[in-house]
Amino acid sequence: MGLRVVVLGATGVFGSRIAARLAHDERFELLLAGRRVAMLEELRATIGDARVRIHALDTAAADFPAELAALRPQLVIHAAGPFQGQDYRVAEPCIDAGSDYVDLADGRDFVSGFSRLDERARREGCLLVSGASSVPALSSAVVDALLPEFGALDTIEHAINPGNRTPRGDATVASILGYCGRPVWLWRDGRWEVAHGWMDSRRQWFPFGYRRVGICDIPDLELFPARYPQVLSVVFRAGLELPLLQWATWAMGVLVRFGLIRDLARHAPALRRVSEWFMRFGSDVGGMAVELRGTDGQGRPLHLCWRLDAAEGDGPQVPVTPAIVLARRLADGLVEATGAMPCMGLLTLEQIVEGFDGFALRTGIRTMPVSR
């Protein structure tokens, strides 16, 4: 039998894509878990792999640790976000069950605090990895790959802007709304300063054109200044393709900032449905850009931009690919690490990009004009 993998949140936007890409692979014994059996059965039928099993599982239930242990997992992939505000109620039972663990978390506190489980995980010989997604797994892999080009790296600025027709779930919307208008600590010009979510917007270059993006709170903002100690500024922004939705989100952020809305994230299901009224507008093309500024080995100014553009609605394949690549490497016995850690340094950029094969995902590097 293959590696016994339990996918939590299997029917969601990201979990369903993980399930589809691990199915029909003899390296895995796949079990799809979620709260609604009917939806799991529908997903299994869509995947068309008779070997796949399903199991009703609620991570918030009191008996979750016992239920998970009874499944005897060897790897748990946690895709049931949003991770903002979550504790480690899924990761800790994995240690007790002797299982490895991978999640797609993008919550700053969740991922940056994950190493507190490291001692326990090492003692039990388990590997627990948080943030095996676009950030910080892919973003840090890009920086690691381009870093040798620099004698001194001063600034990391990266951004994501999905196509308007890209599917989105309540968890994704809630994660955005959770920091919209709220204080965000940034490492900028060699010191910590406060910005506000979705504010400080700018027009970001992508190969398919310019789009507006605003400040977002992600793990990279906490992790990168420590990982790349010479860096003076780390900024991440995200945006929406349609200007109407971009500015509407900004306006809601203003209301949050001035205390007129207390908890915007709880309105995520309703606001997600409203956004879907506009699905026929815009495109299915989105992208990611990672810009590095500094000087080369000869002290000359250098500005590099790694870019990814996603077409044909394949944007959601990007955040799930690091977790899938890591699962495959675990199944092949290529990962020796143990402990609990953010997903940085475990995967190279080449390995992640190889995982894009078969999808309308293109990457490249552009040398940008250096401003004087």
C-alpha positions in Angstrom: 0.0 0.0 0.0 1.0 3.6 -0.5 1.4 6.4 1.9 -1.8 6.8 3.9 -2.9 10.4 3.4 -5.9 12.2 5.0 -7.0 15.4 3.3 -8.9 17.7 5.6 -11.3 20.2 4.0 -11.3 17.9 0.9 -14.4 19.5 -0.7 -13.1 23.1 -0.6 -11.6 25.0 -3.5 -8.1 23.9 -2.5 -8.7 20.6 -0.9 -10.6 19.3 -3.9 -7.7 20.1 -6.1 -5.3 18.3 -3.8 -7.5 15.3 -3.8 -7.8 15.2 -7.6 -4.0 15.4 -8.0 -3.2 12.8 -5.5 -5.8 10.3 -6.7 -4.9 7.7 -9.3 -1.4 7.7 -7.9 -0.2 4.3 -6.6 2.1 6.1 -4.1 -0.9 7.2 -2.0 -3.7 5.5 -0.1 -6.1 8.5 -0.1 -8.8 9.3 2.4 -10.9 12.5 1.9 -12.3 14.0 5.1 -14.8 16.8 5.7 -18.0 17.6 7.6 -20.5 16.6 4.8 -20.6 13.0 3.6 -22.8 13.8 0.6 -20.2 16.4 -0.7 -17.4 13.9 -0.1 -19.2 11.2 -2.1 -19.8 13.7 -4.9 -16.1 14.6 -5.0 -15.1 10.9 -5.0 -17.4 10.3 -7.9 -15.9 13.3 -9.8 -12.4 12.1 -9.2 -13.3 8.6 -10.4 -10.8 6.7 -8.3 -12.5 3.7 -6.7 -9.6 3.3 -4.2 -10.4 6.6 -2.5 -12.1 6.4 0.8 -14.2 9.1 2.6 -14.8 9.9 6.2 -16.9 12.5 8.0 -14.6 14.5 10.3 -15.0 17.8 12.0 -11.8 19.4 13.3 -13.8 21.5 15.9 -15.4 18.4 17.5 -14.2 17.3 20.9 -13.5 13.7 19.6 -11.5 14.9 16.6 -8.1 13.6 18.0 -9.5 10.2 18.6 -11.3 10.1 15.2 -8.1 11.1 13.4 -6.0 8.6 15.3 -8.4 5.8 14.3 -7.7 6.6 10.6 -4.0 5.7 11.2 -2.7 8.5 9.0 0.9 8.7 7.8 0.4 12.2 6.4 -2.4 14.7 7.1 -2.9 17.6 4.6 -4.9 20.4 6.3 -6.7 22.5 3.8 -9.6 23.6 6.0 -9.0 27.3 6.4 -9.2 30.1 7.1 -6.2 29.7 9.4 -6.3 33.2 10.9 -7.4 32.7 14.5 -6.9 28.9 14.4 -4.9 27.1 17.0 -2.9 23.9 16.5 -5.8 21.5 17.2 -5.1 19.6 14.0 -1.3 19.6 14.1 -1.0 18.4 17.7 -3.1 15.3 17.3 -0.9 14.4 14.3 2.1 14.2 16.6 0.2 12.0 19.0 -0.8 9.8 16.1 2.7 9.6 14.8 1.7 11.2 11.5 3.4 13.8 9.4 1.4 17.0 8.7 1.3 19.7 6.0 -1.0 22.7 5.8 -1.8 25.5 3.4 -1.9 28.2 6.1 -1.4 31.8 5.2 -2.2 33.2 8.7 0.7 35.3 9.9 0.6 34.3 13.6 -0.3 30.7 12.8 2.6 30.0 10.5 5.2 32.2 12.3 4.4 30.6 15.7 4.3 27.0 14.3 7.9 26.2 15.5 6.6 26.0 19.1 5.6 22.4 18.2 9.2 21.6 17.0 10.5 19.9 20.1 7.5 17.5 20.4 7.6 16.7 16.7 11.3 15.9 16.8 10.8 13.7 19.8 8.2 11.6 18.0 10.1 11.7 14.7 7.3 13.5 12.8 7.6 16.3 10.2 5.0 19.1 10.6 5.1 21.8 7.9 3.0 25.0 7.9 2.5 27.3 4.9 3.1 24.9 2.1 1.4 27.2 -0.3 2.0 30.4 -2.4 3.3 32.0 0.8 5.7 31.3 2.3 6.7 28.1 0.4 6.7 29.4 -3.1 7.7 33.0 -2.3 10.7 32.0 -0.2 11.8 29.5 -2.8 11.8 32.3 -5.4 13.9 34.5 -3.1 16.3 31.6 -2.3 16.7 31.0 -6.1 17.5 34.6 -7.0 19.5 35.5 -3.9 22.9 34.4 -5.4 22.5 37.2 -8.0 22.8 39.8 -5.3 25.8 41.1 -3.4 23.3 42.9 -1.2 19.6 42.4 -1.1 17.7 45.5 0.2 14.0 45.0 -0.7 11.5 42.1 -1.2 8.2 43.2 -2.6 5.7 40.5 -3.8 2.1 40.6 -4.9 -0.7 38.3 -6.0 -3.7 39.2 -8.2 -6.1 36.4 -9.3 -8.3 36.6 -12.3 -11.9 37.6 -11.5 -13.3 34.3 -12.8 -11.0 32.3 -10.6 -13.1 30.2 -8.1 -12.9 31.4 -4.5 -14.2 29.9 -1.3 -15.5 31.4 1.9 -12.2 30.6 3.7 -10.2 32.6 1.2 -12.5 35.5 1.3 -12.6 35.4 5.1 -8.8 35.4 5.3 -8.7 38.6 3.2 -11.4 40.3 5.1 -9.8 39.4 8.4 -7.0 41.9 8.0 -8.8 44.4 5.7 -8.4 47.8 7.4 -6.6 46.4 10.4 -3.0 47.3 11.5 -0.3 45.3 9.8 3.3 45.4 11.0 5.8 45.8 8.1 9.6 45.7 8.1 10.3 48.8 6.1 13.6 50.8 5.8 15.2 48.7 8.6 12.5 49.2 11.2 9.0 48.0 12.1 6.1 50.3 11.2 2.4 50.0 11.0 0.4 49.9 7.8 -3.3 48.9 7.3 -4.7 46.0 5.4 -5.7 46.7 1.8 -4.3 50.3 2.0 -1.0 51.7 0.6 -2.1 50.4 -2.8 0.0 50.6 -6.0 -0.2 49.5 -9.6 1.7 46.2 -10.0 3.3 45.0 -13.2 2.3 41.6 -14.4 3.0 40.1 -17.9 -0.7 40.5 -18.8 -0.8 44.1 -17.6 -0.9 46.4 -14.6 -3.3 45.7 -11.7 -3.8 47.5 -8.4 -2.8 45.7 -5.2 -2.8 46.7 -1.5 -1.1 45.7 1.7 -2.0 42.2 3.1 -0.9 40.5 6.3 0.9 37.2 5.6 3.6 35.0 7.3 6.4 36.4 5.0 6.2 39.8 6.7 7.2 38.1 10.0 9.5 35.4 8.6 11.5 37.1 5.9 13.3 39.7 8.0 14.7 36.9 10.1 15.4 34.6 7.1 17.1 37.3 5.1 18.7 39.5 7.8 20.3 41.9 5.3 16.9 42.9 3.9 15.7 46.4 4.8 12.1 46.1 3.6 9.6 43.3 3.1 6.2 44.2 1.6 3.4 42.0 0.3 0.3 43.2 -1.5 -2.7 41.5 -3.1 -5.6 42.7 -5.2 -8.6 41.9 -7.3 -8.8 42.2 -11.1 -12.0 44.3 -11.3 -11.4 47.9 -10.1 -15.0 48.0 -8.7 -14.3 45.1 -6.3 -10.8 46.4 -5.5 -12.1 49.8 -4.5 -15.2 48.3 -2.7 -12.9 46.2 -0.6 -10.7 49.2 0.1 -13.8 51.2 1.2 -14.8 48.4 3.6 -11.3 48.5 5.0 -11.7 52.2 5.7 -14.9 51.5 7.6 -13.0 48.9 9.6 -10.1 51.2 10.3 -12.5 53.8 11.7 -14.3 51.3 13.9 -17.6 51.4 11.9 -17.4 47.7 11.2 -16.1 45.4 13.9 -15.8 42.0 12.3 -15.7 42.1 8.5 -14.6 38.4 8.2 -17.9 37.1 9.5 -19.6 38.5 6.4 -17.4 36.4 4.1 -20.1 34.1 2.8 -22.5 36.9 1.9 -19.7 39.0 0.4 -18.4 36.0 -1.6 -21.9 35.6 -3.1 -22.0 39.3 -4.0 -18.6 39.0 -5.7 -20.0 36.2 -7.8 -22.5 38.5 -9.4 -19.6 39.9 -11.3 -18.0 36.5 -12.3 -18.9 37.0 -16.0 -16.7 40.1 -16.1 -12.9 40.2 -16.1 -10.9 37.1 -17.0 -9.5 33.8 -15.8 -5.9 35.2 -15.9 -4.1 36.0 -12.7 -0.6 36.1 -11.5 2.1 36.5 -8.8 5.2 38.7 -8.9 8.2 38.6 -6.6 10.5 41.7 -6.9 14.0 41.9 -5.4 16.0 45.0 -5.3 19.6 45.6 -4.2 23.1 45.5 -5.8 24.9 42.8 -7.6 28.4 41.4 -6.8 30.0 44.5 -8.3 27.9 46.9 -6.3 25.7 47.9 -9.3 21.9 48.4 -8.7 19.9 45.3 -9.6 16.1 44.9 -9.8 14.8 41.4 -10.6 11.2 40.3 -11.0 10.1 36.7 -10.9 6.7 36.3 -12.3 4.0 33.7 -12.6 0.9 34.0 -14.8 -2.0 31.6 -14.5 -4.6 31.2 -17.3 -7.6 29.0 -18.1 -8.7 29.1 -14.5 -5.7 27.3 -13.2 -4.8 30.0 -10.6 -6.0 27.8 -7.6 -3.4 25.2 -8.6 -0.6 27.5 -7.5 -1.3 27.5 -3.8 -1.8 23.7 -3.6 1.3 22.7 -5.6 3.9 23.0 -2.8 1.8 20.7 -0.5 1.4 18.2 -3.4 5.1 18.3 -4.3 6.0 17.8 -0.6 3.6 14.9 -0.3 5.1 13.2 -3.4 8.6 13.6 -2.0 7.5 12.2 1.3 6.0 9.2 -0.5 9.3 8.7 -2.4 11.3 8.9 0.8 13.2 12.0 -0.3 12.5 14.1 2.8 14.6 13.3 5.9 13.7 16.4 8.0 11.7 16.1 11.2 10.3 18.7 13.5 7.8 21.5 13.1 8.6 24.5 10.8 7.2 27.0 8.3 7.6 25.7 4.7 10.9 27.4 3.8 14.0 25.7 2.6 12.2 22.3 2.2 11.4 22.8 -1.5 13.4 24.4 -4.3 11.9 26.7 -6.9 12.7 24.1 -9.5 10.8 21.4 -7.7 7.7 23.6 -7.2 7.7 24.8 -10.8 8.0 21.2 -12.0 4.8 20.6 -10.1 3.0 23.1 -12.4 3.4 20.7 -15.3 0.1 20.1 -17.1 -1.5 23.4 -16.1 -1.6 26.8 -17.8 1.0 28.2 -15.4 4.0 30.0 -16.8 7.0 31.5 -15.0 9.9 33.7 -15.9 12.4 36.3 -14.7 12.7 39.8 -15.9 15.4 42.3 -15.2 13.6 45.5 -14.4 14.8 49.1 -15.1 16.6 50.5 -12.1 15.2 53.8 -10.9 17.8 56.5 -10.3 
